[in-house]
Amino acid sequence: MELLLKYEGHYAPPAWERLGAQRVAPKVWHFIEIPGDGLGELLARLEEATDPQTLAGTLAVPIYNPEANGVTFLNSSTFLLDAAVPFNALVARLRHPWMLQDIGQRIEIHFQPIVEIGNNGQVFAHEALCRLRAPDQQLLSGHEAFSLAHRLGRQDDLDLAAQHEALLRKARDIAPGVPLFLNVMPSTLLHEDWLSQLMAWMREQGLDRRDLVIEVVESERVDAAQLAERCDALRAQGLRIALDDMGAGFNSLATLAMVRADFIKIDRMLVHEAQGSRVRSVLLEAIVSMADRLGATVIAEGLERPEDLAFCQGLGIRLAQGYLFARPAAEPLAQAVALPETDDAWRVQRHDRFKITDVVDPGVAFEIDTPIDAVRAHFRAAPALPWAVVTDGHRPVGMVPRGRVLSRSARTLASVCQPLRRVLSHDITLTALARSLYLDRGESDPWTVIGADGYFLGVVEPMVLVAHILSRQEHGASLHPLSQLPTGPSLRQAIEMRIGRRHGGLNLVYIDLDHFKSFNDRYGFIRGDAMIRTLAEILRHAFVGRPDRLLGHIGGDDFILLLDRDEPQVLEQLQRVIAQFHALARHLYDAPDVERGYFTTEDGSHHPIASISVAWVNGSTGTLQDSVAAAERAAYLKKLGKAQWGSVLVVEAVSPAVHRQAAPALGQDGWESHALRMLEHLLAQPRGRDPHAMDHVFKAYPFFEMLFELDAEGRQRYPNWINPAMYGRIRAGGAGTDRAQQPYFAAVRGMGHPYVSAIYLSTASEDFCLTISVPIRDGDGGFAGALVGDLNLAAMASLLDRREEA
């Protein structure tokens, strides 16, 4: 018994010679004198000592009788060509010889229902799933069966045999009028003789063509145009088409656009990951939106939890399947499925605002000098990863498809790098996006997004952008995206109209963040955005809601308030705004800077904490002709104010009145202590596993967006209690999560007193938030856990007003 191995790769596997091989040619190794029963053992040792990618590119020739009848088969090229098989195929033949026999005898068909989730759980259809019974009675799943068949080169045989058995079961066990979803591999579907064979089987079983849906499985990448042509032929025969696993792997926007499927099945992981993820949620909404416009019906796969069901119902999805309804079984389910009760806290809420950064997925990126073996290892660990971006100094320079990375000919990452399809700037306009989509219509590869510095931010799917453009509501175009206050041409027009209507007697108040550029440079743009949002929310609570007032966001860090008449109480309100802003905005600074009362920039300059300049233009020194004249007068007043240290309010007069605002004293004697007292008050409220146990609390204290409780070890006791106004934006559940390392627990446990965080950008609610926590005590006064609450900026601004009213 002998064995020949041929490996085309550049680097010879050193383990082969250690296992007894002789190198008889540059790419050929010869194992001799193998015991008759020792081939399986040798192959097992080779598997253990050799990289799987190397074995995947290795040919094997087993020689069972090297010199039969005086012929040396080692020198017979005809014999060698006839006997050569892939290494993995030889291993599979030895371990699973039964797979080389009549495979149809071992096929069993199981069925999983597709349920109408908007119609009391009625069974709409059944999907036929292949199972394979091994000689030891082990039942192989469809994935296991087709993986094994692929190694033996029998995947087409298995696919055809499973289809035939499924059609027999449909005729015997499923009533007419209930469709069967029949899985078909693309390679089978593209074979020129397959359709005629399928139609012959259907005639033999007397099946109605409308009772069969051809489900194109996502097993391999195929040309979308070629696939669309074959699907047109199926449609011409009266058959319907379903695309499987949309949103993951090979099925893409090009396939969706060209195939014109009747059904689109959404990948199960996309449904799970969309809850609590803005990017995944947007992608899911994009697929649903595209399907609706293409006249296709969406089917959500893999539903396992009631929250999955509610989430899909909230998106308007009508059909679904998964373990939540029924596991695959040998007999099709006949009766309707009892749908579980769902909760509004799990339902998705659609968002109207759109920014390119809202839909950027971080993607996977490698620096160009990363060793190719490290890149291969990452791709092997992530079987669903189709591509990765290549960067040079954090700047994207290309992308690498999975197949090229795993190719045995790949030597370096640069050698397999392909050009990027399209690169988008983080601040690209909606018009430019629409034009890019038009020029690249039908293509599905992701686009790369870069920041202002040219560094890689992530990737975005074209279908996500298409759905956003189609669904974006026009009313949001005149609102500032950060503050959601009027801005741009509509604000300027409103100012001019009010000045004209009041004959120049209008009062205009300009509010300006001091030293904002320095703050942005020192603390970064995320805290800078939070600073702008903080001031916007305080101003909104103080001045929005009356028809004789208009609050707008001029741009950047400037706001404007229009008053139809001179109101004496406005001076007091503006002074209160300054005090509130300082109380809240100081949470955006580092503690040492707050204690000093100023922060320092790289040039050594000192800048006061949370200061703003307010210029009140009242027309007392001359009639205002237009907004330009008002802005010029405000600039003069602001200049007077900025000459002072800290926050200043300047009122127009012949001798302008300058009101300096002293910074409030530090300590938790303001809104923070008020919020903490309310959280401590909740310790006396009944709490439990019911996600609505605290609904009455949110009615009384609407500024809390979420509450949860931790035990003495930092593990969450119950599911999140979510403010109904935040349903769909914050992930439900959370029970059992270990949060011991989080500062809101560690600080409370370590110091024993309440905790207030800095303001941060929440990935859950996509808003600027602040977290507070208080300790829970047992009957003996010992530490028993923590009660934690999240508040967003709007809530904190309202809390400032409540504290002053108290």
Secondary structure, DSSP 8 states (H G I E B T S, - for coil): -EEEEEE-SSS--THHHHTT-EEEETTEEEE----TT-HHHHHHHHHHHS-HHHHHTEEEEEESSTTGGG--GGG-HHHHHHH-EEHHHHHHHHH-GGGGS-GGGGEEEEEEEEEETTTTTEEEEEEEEEEEE-TTS-EE-HHHHHHHHHHTT-HHHHHHHHHHHHHHHHHHHS-TTS-EEEEE-HHHHTSTTHHHHHHHHHHHHT--GGGEEEEE--SS---HHHHHHHHHHHHHTT-EEEEEEETSTT--HHHHHHH--SEEEE-HHHHHHHTT-HHHHHHHHHHHHHHHHHT-EEEE----SHHHHHHHHHTT--EE-STTT---BSS---S--------GGGS--------GGGG-B---EEETTS-HHHHHHHHHH-TT--EEEEEETTEEEEEEEHHHHH-TT--STGGG-B--S-EEETT--HHHHHHHHHHTTT--S-EEEE-TTS-EEEEE-HHHHHHHHHH--GGGGGB-TTT--B-HHHHHHHHHHHHHHTTT--EEEEEEETTHHHHHHHH-HHHHHHHHHHHHHHHHHHHTT-TTEEEEEEETTEEEEEESS--THHHHHHHHHHHHHHHHHGGGS-HHHHHHTEEE-TTS-EEETT-EEEEEE-STTS---SHHHHHHHHHHHHHHHHTSSS-EEEE-SSS-EEEE------SSSSHHHHHHHHHHHGGGS---S-TTTTHHHHHH-TTEEEEEEEETTSBB-S--EE-GGGBTTB----TT-B-TTSHHHHHHHHH-S-EE---EE-TTTSSEEEEEEEEEE-TTS-EEEEEEEEEEHHHHHHHHHHHHH-
